[in-house]
Amino acid sequence: MSFYDDHVLPRIINLMMNTKVERKIRSRVCAGLTGEVVEVGFGSGHNLPYLPPEVKRLRAVEPSQLAVRLAHPRIAASPVAVEVAGLDGQRLPMADDTADSLLCTWSLCTIPDPVAAVAEMRRVLRPGGTLHFVEHGLAPDEAVRKWQQRLNGLQQRVAGGCHLSRDISAIIESAGMTITHLDNYYGEGQPKPYGAMYEGVAVGN
């Protein structure tokens, strides 16, 4: 990890991922979470204000120590107990069948092996539990996909390994989960190569 990745990028993400558009999406994605929640890609805690009262505890998985420090005011203000429980979404430090719900927002684009990460989420999810997610990824339009491929290398260098063109639906289903609800759309006010969204809910098989 470089100085930029460790000390600069988390601050940029903290600002850029807290616009009115993202807050509206987070509110939708967090609706329906219950009980013990594991969040993979906790970042600086932007989802905390949108956790419903049915959530009893959130176990946060986040590799960036700076992002977690930036989250401290949101953690302190949250009525939900928050435990920072791990660093690597590909190797969750939790027993099987221990989460009632899973939450993952704008994180599968960056995790080196996203299929392994979703498989780990599936492992810790209790029967009947749900994964709530929103991710940007492979666009539905061929012309936009071509631009995603052109921009992908630069995006990975400046955005901590973020991929523009991952097929989020295929990743989730390859890991053994079934998507029960999915909305695909271009994010409001975002350039299409960066804003092809996958928002939905999945269950374990």
C-alpha positions, 0 to 999 in steps of 0.5 A: 500500500502506498502513502496515497492509498493509506492516507489520502484515498480514504479521505477522498472516499469519505467525502465523495461517497456521502452525497445526497444521491449516495445517502438516498441509495444507502437508505434503500439498501439498509431497509430490511436489515435485522438482528446481527449484521455483518458489513463488508466494506464498512469504510467510514461508517456512512451506512450507520445512520440508515440502519433500522431499529431492528438491527441489534449489532453491526460487525464491521469489516474494513481494511483501512485503519484511517477509514475506521478512524474517520468513522468514530464520530458516526460510531459514537452517534449510532444507537447500534453497537458497532464492533470492528471485527476484521480487515479482509472480506475474503476471510471473515473471522466469524463462525458459520451461520452467525449473521442475520443479515449482510451489508455490502455497499460499493465494495465488491469493485475493489476486493481482489477476489470478490467471489471469495468474499461473497462465498464468505458472506454466504458462509456466515449468513444464517439460513433465511438471512439476506445480503443487501448490496449496491455496487457499480459494475458492468454497464448494460450498454456495449458503448458504455462497456467499451469506455469502462474497459478504456478507463479501467486501468486508470481507475484501478490506479487512482481508486485503490484497485477499483474495477469499473466493469465487474459483473456484480450479478455473476459474482454473487451467483457464482458464490452460491447466492440467489438474487431475489431483487435487483435494480440496474440503473445509471446513477443520477448525475454520474458519468455512465462508465462509473455509474452503472448500478446493481442494487438488490437483495440476495439469499444463500442457497 
